[in-house]
Amino acid sequence: MSAAPKTEKSIWTSPIARSRIKSPDVKMPEMLIGYLIGPFGALLSSGIFTSVLNKYLTDVLVLDPAFLSGLQLVSTIFIVAANLIVGQLIERTHTMAGKARPWVLLSALTLSVASLLMFVVPFEGIAKMVWIAIAYNVYYAVAFPIYNTANSTLVPVSTRNSQQRSTLASFTNIAGLGVMGVGSMIFPILLSNVLDPHPNLWFPVMLGVAIFTALTIILQFQFTRERVTEENMKGGTENQEKTAAPSLGDQLKAVTAEKWWWIVIVFYLCFQWSGALKNGSMIYFCQWVVDSTPFNGDYGMVQTVLAVMGAIPMAIAAVFVVPLANKFGKRQVVFVGMVIGVIGGIIAGMAGGGIVLTAVGVALKCLGSSPAAYLILAMLADVIDHIEYTSNIRTDGLTMSIYSSAMVAGTPIMNAVFMAILAAVGYQAPVDPAAAATMSQTVNTEVAIGISYIWVETVAYAICALLMLVWTVEKNLPEEQKAIAARKGK
C-alpha cells in the first residue's frame, strides 16, 4: 500500500493563511468583510486621489498642468502593462489560498506604502517633478494594479451561483462608490477648511488612510474564498496535479473571438472613462461654475451637496438593483438606468450653474448609473463563464486585468485630458487660497469645465444604453453552466 502524498509546507498551508470562510455558499460575513469593508479600505486612497489629487498637485505643489497632463498620459503605458502582467501572474498562481487572494494580501504592504509617497516631497524644482513622477507610477502602475486586478478576480472565482455573484459584485462596487463618496463629500470640506490653510497636514491625514488600508486588506484576505479555483485544483492542495493555466495567446484568442466580451468591455470603457473625467473635474466645477453664493462661497460645501445628492439615490438603489436584476435580467435593468442617467445629465447641463437644478440632474444621473456600477463585475463574470463554455478555458486573469486596466488607466488618461484642457483655456490656479473666493476664470474655462463634468458622461451613457440593447449573454447562461459542470463530472 502506497503512502498518502505529503502536503508540501509553505506559508499558504499555515493556519494564518487559511480562509475563515468554510461554507460552500456565500454568506453575510464573506459579503460584508470580504467584499465591502476590505475593498472600501483598500480603495479609500484612490477615492480621495480621484477627487482632490489634481488640485493638490496644481494648487499645493504648484506643478504645471501641462507637465501633469504629460505625466499622466505617459504613465498610462506603464499602468496598462502592469495590469496585464499582474493578470497573468494571478492566472499562474497556484496555492491553497487560491490564485487571487495571495496578491490581495501582498497589497496590504504595497498599496498602503505607495499611497503616502506623493505626500512626502523632499525636493524642489526639477527634482520635485521627478519625485512626483516616480511616486505617481509606484501607486498607479505598481501597487494599485496588484490590488485591483486581484480584487476584481475574486468575484468570478468566488462562486458559480450567478445570483450570489451579482450580490458580491454589488457589494464590491458599493465599496468603490463609498470611497468615491468620501473623496467627493467628506474630503472637500476637510480640504477647503483644514488642508488649504494648513498644507503640512496632508501627510498625517494620508498616513491614517494608509494604516486603515493595510488593516482592511488583511481582513479581506481572511474573509474570502475562491470556490471556482478550488474546482480546478484536484484535491485542493499545492503539491497535487493542477489544471494547467491557459497561455496568454489562448486566452486572447478566446476573448477576442467573443462578441459579448467586446460589448461589455466597450460598455465599461465608456462608462468608466467618462466617469473618470467627471470625477477629476468635479472640484473645479464646484469652485468655478456652480453658484456658491448660498454657501458663502465655500466650494467644498457645494461639492459635498452635489456628492450627497448623487450618493443618496445610489444608496437607495443598492437595495433594489440586485433583486431587479434577478427578476428582469441585468441587461434590462442597466439599460433603463442608462436612459435615466441621460435625462439627468441633460437637466444638469441645462441648469446654467444653478445649484438646485444641477443637484437634481446629478441625482438622476447617479441613480441611472447605479445598475451598471453595481453589476459590471457580475456581467463580466457571466461573459467569462460563457467563454469557458465555448472554449473550455478560464480567462479570469486576462479579462480582469483588462477590466482593471480600464479602471486604473481611466483616471490618469482623463486627468491628462482635463489638464490639457485647463492648460489650453488658460486656467489660473489661486496662489493664495484665501483670495480664491474673489477670483474668477474665463468664460471658455468655465464652459470647458462644465462639458468635462456633465456632457461627456451624458453622451457616454447614451452609447452604453445602445450597447445594452444587443447584450444578451445571460439568456442561456444557466444551461451553459450546467454543461460546464457536466464536463467536470460534477
C-alpha positions as CSV (number, residue, x, y, z in Angstrom):
1,M,0.0,0.0,0.0
2,S,1.5,3.3,-1.1
3,A,1.8,6.1,1.4
4,A,-0.5,9.1,1.0
5,P,1.1,12.1,-0.6
6,K,2.5,14.6,1.9
7,T,1.4,18.2,1.7
8,E,4.4,20.5,0.9
9,K,4.7,23.0,3.7
10,S,4.6,26.7,2.8
11,I,3.2,29.9,4.1
12,W,-0.1,29.1,2.3
13,T,-0.5,25.8,4.3
14,S,-0.1,27.6,7.6
15,P,-3.2,28.3,9.8
16,I,-2.6,32.1,9.4
17,A,-3.1,31.9,5.7
18,R,-6.3,29.8,5.7
19,S,-9.6,31.4,4.8
20,R,-12.1,31.8,7.6
21,I,-14.8,31.1,5.1
22,K,-15.8,27.4,5.2
23,S,-19.3,27.5,3.7
24,P,-19.9,26.2,0.1
25,D,-22.3,29.1,-0.3
26,V,-21.7,32.8,0.0
27,K,-23.0,34.1,3.3
28,M,-23.1,37.5,5.1
29,P,-19.7,37.6,6.8
30,E,-18.0,37.0,3.4
31,M,-20.1,39.6,1.8
32,L,-19.6,42.3,4.4
33,I,-15.9,41.8,5.3
34,G,-14.5,40.3,2.1
35,Y,-16.4,42.4,-0.5
36,L,-17.4,45.6,1.3
37,I,-15.2,46.5,4.2
38,G,-12.0,45.1,2.7
39,P,-12.3,46.9,-0.7
40,F,-13.5,50.1,1.0
41,G,-10.3,50.4,3.0
42,A,-8.1,49.3,0.1
43,L,-9.7,51.8,-2.4
44,L,-10.0,54.7,0.0
45,S,-6.8,56.4,-1.1
46,S,-7.9,56.0,-4.7
47,G,-11.3,57.7,-4.0
48,I,-9.5,60.6,-2.4
49,F,-7.0,60.9,-5.2
50,T,-9.7,60.8,-7.8
51,S,-11.4,63.8,-6.2
52,V,-8.6,66.0,-5.0
53,L,-5.2,64.8,-6.3
54,N,-5.3,67.1,-9.3
55,K,-6.0,70.1,-7.0
56,Y,-3.2,69.0,-4.6
57,L,-0.7,68.8,-7.5
58,T,-1.7,72.1,-9.1
59,D,-2.5,74.2,-6.1
60,V,-0.3,72.9,-3.3
61,L,2.7,71.6,-5.1
62,V,2.2,74.3,-7.8
63,L,3.0,71.9,-10.7
64,D,2.4,73.0,-14.3
65,P,-0.9,71.4,-15.7
66,A,0.9,70.7,-18.9
67,F,3.5,68.7,-17.1
68,L,0.8,66.8,-15.2
69,S,-1.0,66.1,-18.4
70,G,2.1,64.6,-19.9
71,L,2.9,62.6,-16.8
72,Q,-0.5,61.0,-16.5
73,L,-0.7,60.3,-20.2
74,V,2.7,58.6,-20.4
75,S,2.1,56.8,-17.1
76,T,-0.9,55.1,-18.7
77,I,1.5,52.9,-20.7
78,F,3.1,51.5,-17.5
79,I,-0.3,51.2,-15.9
80,V,-1.8,49.1,-18.7
81,A,1.3,46.9,-18.9
82,A,1.3,46.4,-15.2
83,N,-2.3,45.3,-15.1
84,L,-1.7,42.8,-17.9
85,I,1.3,41.4,-16.2
86,V,-0.4,41.1,-12.9
87,G,-3.4,39.3,-14.6
88,Q,-1.1,36.7,-16.0
89,L,0.8,36.3,-12.7
90,I,-2.6,35.7,-11.0
91,E,-3.6,33.2,-13.7
92,R,-0.4,31.2,-12.9
93,T,-0.6,31.4,-9.2
94,H,-1.5,28.0,-7.6
95,T,-1.7,28.0,-3.8
96,M,-4.1,26.6,-1.2
97,A,-5.1,30.3,-0.7
98,G,-6.2,30.5,-4.3
99,K,-4.7,32.5,-7.2
100,A,-6.0,36.0,-6.4
101,R,-6.1,36.1,-2.6
102,P,-2.2,35.9,-2.2
103,W,-1.9,39.1,-4.3
104,V,-4.6,40.8,-2.2
105,L,-2.5,40.0,0.9
106,L,0.6,41.5,-0.7
107,S,-1.3,44.7,-1.3
108,A,-1.6,45.3,2.4
109,L,2.0,46.4,2.2
110,T,2.4,47.8,-1.3
111,L,-0.8,49.8,-1.5
112,S,-0.5,51.4,1.9
113,V,3.1,52.5,1.4
114,A,2.5,53.7,-2.1
115,S,-0.4,55.9,-1.1
116,L,2.0,58.0,1.0
117,L,4.8,58.8,-1.4
118,M,3.2,61.8,-3.2
119,F,2.8,63.5,0.2
120,V,6.5,63.2,1.2
121,V,8.2,65.7,-1.3
122,P,11.7,66.5,-0.1
123,F,12.8,68.3,-3.2
124,E,12.1,71.5,-5.2
125,G,12.3,72.3,-8.9
126,I,13.1,69.6,-11.4
127,A,13.8,67.1,-8.6
128,K,10.3,67.6,-7.3
129,M,8.8,66.8,-10.7
130,V,10.9,63.6,-10.9
131,W,9.9,62.6,-7.4
132,I,6.2,63.1,-8.2
133,A,6.5,61.2,-11.5
134,I,8.1,58.2,-9.6
135,A,5.6,58.3,-6.7
136,Y,2.7,58.6,-9.1
137,N,3.8,55.5,-11.0
138,V,4.6,53.5,-7.9
139,Y,1.0,54.0,-6.8
140,Y,-0.9,53.7,-10.1
141,A,1.4,51.4,-12.1
142,V,2.6,49.0,-9.3
143,A,0.6,49.0,-6.1
144,F,-2.9,49.7,-7.4
145,P,-2.8,47.1,-10.3
146,I,-1.7,44.4,-7.9
147,Y,-4.7,45.0,-5.6
148,N,-7.3,46.0,-8.1
149,T,-6.7,43.1,-10.6
150,A,-6.7,40.6,-7.7
151,N,-9.8,42.1,-6.1
152,S,-11.7,42.1,-9.4
153,T,-10.8,38.5,-10.0
154,L,-12.3,37.4,-6.7
155,V,-15.9,37.9,-7.9
156,P,-15.8,35.4,-10.9
157,V,-13.8,32.8,-8.9
158,S,-15.9,33.1,-5.7
159,T,-18.8,31.0,-6.9
160,R,-20.7,29.9,-10.0
161,N,-24.0,30.9,-8.5
162,S,-25.0,33.9,-10.7
163,Q,-27.3,35.5,-8.1
164,Q,-24.7,35.2,-5.4
165,R,-22.1,36.6,-7.8
166,S,-24.3,39.6,-8.5
167,T,-24.6,40.3,-4.8
168,L,-20.8,40.1,-4.4
169,A,-20.3,42.4,-7.4
170,S,-22.8,44.8,-5.9
171,F,-21.0,44.8,-2.5
172,T,-17.6,45.4,-4.2
173,N,-18.9,48.3,-6.3
174,I,-20.8,49.8,-3.3
175,A,-17.4,49.8,-1.6
176,G,-15.9,51.6,-4.6
177,L,-18.7,54.1,-4.7
178,G,-18.4,54.6,-0.9
179,V,-14.8,55.7,-1.2
180,M,-15.7,58.0,-4.1
181,G,-18.3,59.4,-1.7
182,V,-15.7,60.0,0.9
183,G,-13.5,61.6,-1.6
184,S,-16.2,63.9,-3.0
185,M,-18.3,64.6,0.1
186,I,-16.1,64.5,3.2
187,F,-12.7,65.3,1.9
188,P,-13.6,68.5,0.1
189,I,-14.8,70.1,3.4
190,L,-11.6,68.9,5.0
191,L,-9.7,70.3,2.1
192,S,-11.3,73.8,2.0
193,N,-11.3,74.3,5.7
194,V,-8.2,72.5,7.0
195,L,-5.8,71.4,4.3
196,D,-5.9,74.5,2.2
197,P,-4.8,76.8,5.1
198,H,-2.5,74.1,6.6
199,P,-0.9,72.0,3.8
200,N,1.6,70.5,6.2
201,L,-1.3,68.3,7.5
202,W,-1.6,66.3,4.2
203,F,0.9,63.7,5.3
204,P,-0.6,62.8,8.7
205,V,-4.0,62.6,7.2
206,M,-2.8,60.2,4.4
207,L,-0.8,58.2,7.0
208,G,-4.1,57.5,8.8
209,V,-5.6,56.4,5.5
210,A,-2.6,54.1,4.8
211,I,-2.9,52.3,8.1
212,F,-6.6,51.8,7.6
213,T,-5.9,50.4,4.2
214,A,-3.4,47.8,5.4
215,L,-5.7,46.5,8.2
216,T,-8.8,46.2,6.0
217,I,-6.9,44.4,3.2
218,I,-5.8,41.8,5.7
219,L,-9.4,41.3,6.8
220,Q,-10.4,40.9,3.2
221,F,-7.8,38.1,2.7
222,Q,-9.2,36.3,5.7
223,F,-12.8,36.5,4.7
224,T,-12.8,35.5,1.1
225,R,-12.7,32.1,-0.7
226,E,-12.1,31.0,-4.3
227,R,-14.6,28.2,-4.9
228,V,-14.2,28.1,-8.6
229,T,-10.4,28.0,-8.3
230,E,-10.8,25.0,-5.9
231,E,-12.8,23.2,-8.6
232,N,-9.8,23.3,-10.9
233,M,-7.3,22.0,-8.3
234,K,-7.6,18.3,-7.9
235,G,-7.7,17.6,-4.2
236,G,-7.2,21.3,-3.5
237,T,-3.6,21.1,-2.4
238,E,-0.4,22.7,-3.7
239,N,1.5,19.5,-4.4
240,Q,-1.2,17.7,-6.3
241,E,-1.9,18.0,-10.0
242,K,-3.4,21.3,-11.1
243,T,-5.3,22.4,-14.1
244,A,-2.7,24.0,-16.4
245,A,-3.2,27.7,-16.9
246,P,-4.0,28.5,-20.5
247,S,-1.4,30.5,-22.4
248,L,-1.8,34.2,-23.0
249,G,-2.3,33.5,-26.7
250,D,-5.1,31.0,-26.0
251,Q,-6.8,33.5,-23.6
252,L,-6.5,36.3,-26.2
253,K,-7.9,34.1,-28.9
254,A,-10.8,33.1,-26.7
255,V,-11.9,36.6,-25.6
256,T,-11.3,38.4,-28.8
257,A,-13.5,35.9,-30.7
258,E,-16.4,36.5,-28.4
259,K,-18.7,39.4,-29.3
260,W,-20.3,39.6,-25.8
261,W,-16.8,40.2,-24.4
262,W,-16.2,43.1,-26.8
263,I,-19.6,44.6,-26.0
264,V,-19.1,44.6,-22.2
265,I,-15.5,45.9,-22.5
266,V,-16.6,48.8,-24.7
267,F,-19.5,49.5,-22.4
268,Y,-17.2,49.6,-19.4
269,L,-14.7,51.9,-21.2
270,C,-17.4,54.4,-22.0
271,F,-18.9,54.2,-18.5
272,Q,-15.6,54.3,-16.5
273,W,-13.6,56.8,-18.5
274,S,-16.4,59.4,-18.8
275,G,-16.9,59.0,-15.1
276,A,-13.2,59.5,-14.5
277,L,-13.3,62.8,-16.4
278,K,-16.3,63.8,-14.4
279,N,-14.7,62.9,-11.1
280,G,-11.4,64.7,-11.9
281,S,-13.2,67.9,-13.0
282,M,-15.8,67.9,-10.2
283,I,-13.9,70.1,-7.7
284,Y,-13.1,72.6,-10.4
285,F,-16.8,72.6,-11.5
286,C,-17.9,73.3,-7.9
287,Q,-15.4,76.1,-7.4
288,W,-15.7,77.9,-10.7
289,V,-19.0,77.0,-12.4
290,V,-21.7,76.4,-9.8
291,D,-23.1,79.4,-7.9
292,S,-21.7,79.0,-4.4
293,T,-23.4,82.2,-3.0
294,P,-25.8,80.1,-0.8
295,F,-22.8,78.7,0.9
296,N,-20.8,81.9,1.3
297,G,-18.5,81.0,-1.5
298,D,-17.4,77.7,0.1
299,Y,-16.8,75.4,-2.9
300,G,-16.2,72.5,-0.6
301,M,-19.8,72.7,0.6
302,V,-21.0,72.9,-3.0
303,Q,-19.1,69.7,-3.8
304,T,-20.5,68.0,-0.7
305,V,-24.1,68.9,-1.6
306,L,-23.7,67.5,-5.2
307,A,-21.9,64.4,-3.9
308,V,-24.7,63.8,-1.3
309,M,-27.4,64.3,-3.9
310,G,-25.6,61.7,-6.0
311,A,-24.9,59.3,-3.2
312,I,-28.5,59.2,-1.8
313,P,-30.2,57.7,-4.9
314,M,-27.2,55.3,-5.4
315,A,-27.5,54.2,-1.8
316,I,-31.3,53.6,-2.2
317,A,-30.7,51.8,-5.5
318,A,-28.3,49.4,-3.8
319,V,-31.2,47.8,-2.1
320,F,-33.2,47.2,-5.3
321,V,-30.6,46.7,-8.1
322,V,-29.8,43.0,-7.5
323,P,-33.4,41.9,-6.8
324,L,-34.5,43.7,-10.0
325,A,-31.6,42.2,-12.0
326,N,-32.5,38.7,-10.7
327,K,-36.1,39.2,-11.8
328,F,-35.7,41.1,-15.1
329,G,-32.1,40.4,-16.0
330,K,-29.0,42.6,-15.8
331,R,-29.5,43.8,-19.4
332,Q,-32.9,45.4,-19.0
333,V,-32.1,47.0,-15.6
334,V,-28.8,48.5,-16.8
335,F,-30.5,49.8,-20.0
336,V,-33.2,51.6,-18.1
337,G,-30.6,53.0,-15.7
338,M,-28.6,54.5,-18.6
339,V,-31.7,56.2,-20.0
340,I,-32.4,57.8,-16.6
341,G,-28.8,58.9,-16.5
342,V,-29.1,60.6,-19.8
343,I,-32.2,62.5,-18.7
344,G,-30.4,63.6,-15.5
345,G,-27.3,64.7,-17.5
346,I,-29.5,66.9,-19.7
347,I,-31.2,68.6,-16.7
348,A,-27.8,69.2,-15.0
349,G,-26.3,70.6,-18.3
350,M,-29.2,73.0,-18.8
351,A,-29.1,74.3,-15.2
352,G,-26.7,77.2,-16.0
353,G,-24.7,76.8,-12.8
354,G,-27.8,77.0,-10.6
355,I,-27.3,74.7,-7.6
356,V,-30.9,73.4,-7.4
357,L,-31.3,72.1,-10.9
358,T,-27.7,71.0,-11.1
359,A,-28.2,68.9,-7.9
360,V,-31.5,67.4,-9.3
361,G,-29.8,66.5,-12.5
362,V,-26.8,65.0,-10.8
363,A,-29.1,62.9,-8.5
364,L,-30.9,61.5,-11.5
365,K,-27.7,60.8,-13.4
366,C,-26.3,58.9,-10.4
367,L,-29.5,57.0,-9.9
368,G,-29.3,55.9,-13.5
369,S,-25.7,54.9,-13.2
370,S,-26.2,52.6,-10.2
371,P,-27.2,49.4,-12.0
372,A,-24.1,49.5,-14.2
373,A,-21.9,50.4,-11.3
374,Y,-23.2,47.6,-9.1
375,L,-23.5,44.9,-11.8
376,I,-20.5,45.3,-14.1
377,L,-18.4,42.7,-12.3
378,A,-21.2,40.2,-12.5
379,M,-21.7,41.0,-16.2
380,L,-18.0,40.3,-16.8
381,A,-18.3,37.1,-14.7
382,D,-21.2,35.9,-16.9
383,V,-19.1,36.5,-20.0
384,I,-16.2,34.6,-18.5
385,D,-18.4,31.6,-17.8
386,H,-19.8,31.8,-21.4
387,I,-16.2,31.9,-22.8
388,E,-15.4,28.8,-20.6
389,Y,-18.4,27.1,-22.2
390,T,-17.4,27.8,-25.8
391,S,-13.6,27.5,-25.5
392,N,-13.2,25.3,-22.4
393,I,-10.7,27.6,-20.7
394,R,-11.0,30.2,-17.9
395,T,-10.0,33.8,-18.8
396,D,-10.3,35.4,-15.4
397,G,-6.8,36.7,-15.2
398,L,-6.8,38.3,-18.7
399,T,-10.3,39.7,-18.5
400,M,-9.9,41.1,-15.1
401,S,-6.5,42.6,-15.9
402,I,-8.1,44.4,-18.8
403,Y,-11.0,45.5,-16.6
404,S,-8.6,46.7,-14.0
405,S,-6.5,48.5,-16.7
406,A,-9.6,50.3,-17.9
407,M,-10.5,51.3,-14.3
408,V,-7.0,52.4,-13.3
409,A,-5.9,53.9,-16.6
410,G,-9.1,55.8,-17.0
411,T,-8.1,58.2,-14.2
412,P,-4.7,59.3,-15.5
413,I,-5.8,59.3,-19.1
414,M,-8.9,61.5,-18.4
415,N,-6.9,63.6,-15.9
416,A,-4.3,64.1,-18.6
417,V,-7.1,65.2,-21.0
418,F,-8.6,67.5,-18.4
419,M,-5.2,69.0,-17.5
420,A,-4.6,69.6,-21.2
421,I,-7.9,71.3,-21.5
422,L,-7.1,73.5,-18.5
423,A,-3.8,74.4,-20.0
424,A,-5.4,75.2,-23.4
425,V,-8.1,77.5,-21.9
426,G,-5.7,79.3,-19.6
427,Y,-6.7,78.0,-16.1
428,Q,-5.2,80.2,-13.4
429,A,-4.5,78.5,-10.1
430,P,-5.1,80.6,-7.0
431,V,-1.8,81.5,-5.5
432,D,-3.3,82.4,-2.1
433,P,-6.2,80.1,-1.0
434,A,-7.7,83.0,1.0
435,A,-8.0,85.0,-2.2
436,A,-9.6,82.2,-4.3
437,A,-13.2,83.3,-3.4
438,T,-12.6,86.7,-5.1
439,M,-11.1,85.1,-8.3
440,S,-12.9,84.0,-11.4
441,Q,-12.0,82.1,-14.5
442,T,-12.6,83.0,-18.2
443,V,-15.9,82.0,-19.8
444,N,-14.1,79.5,-22.0
445,T,-12.6,77.9,-18.9
446,E,-16.0,77.6,-17.2
447,V,-17.6,76.1,-20.4
448,A,-14.7,73.6,-20.7
449,I,-15.1,72.5,-17.1
450,G,-18.9,72.2,-17.5
451,I,-18.5,70.0,-20.6
452,S,-16.0,67.8,-18.8
453,Y,-18.1,67.4,-15.7
454,I,-21.6,66.9,-17.3
455,W,-21.8,66.5,-21.0
456,V,-19.1,63.9,-21.8
457,E,-20.6,61.4,-19.3
458,T,-24.1,62.1,-20.5
459,V,-23.2,61.2,-24.1
460,A,-21.3,58.1,-22.9
461,Y,-24.4,56.9,-21.1
462,A,-26.4,57.2,-24.3
463,I,-23.8,55.0,-26.0
464,C,-24.0,52.5,-23.1
465,A,-27.8,52.3,-23.4
466,L,-27.5,51.3,-27.1
467,L,-24.9,48.6,-26.3
468,M,-27.2,47.0,-23.8
469,L,-29.8,46.5,-26.5
470,V,-27.6,43.9,-28.1
471,W,-26.0,42.3,-25.0
472,T,-27.9,39.0,-24.3
473,V,-25.2,36.7,-22.9
474,E,-27.2,35.9,-19.7
475,K,-30.1,34.4,-21.7
476,N,-28.6,30.9,-22.0
477,L,-26.1,31.1,-19.1
478,P,-27.8,28.6,-16.7
479,E,-27.7,25.9,-19.4
480,E,-24.1,26.7,-20.2
481,Q,-23.1,26.5,-16.6
482,K,-24.8,23.0,-16.3
483,A,-22.8,21.9,-19.4
484,I,-19.5,23.2,-17.8
485,A,-20.4,21.2,-14.6
486,A,-21.1,18.1,-16.6
487,R,-17.7,18.3,-18.4
488,K,-16.1,18.4,-14.9
489,G,-18.0,15.4,-13.8
490,K,-19.9,17.4,-11.1
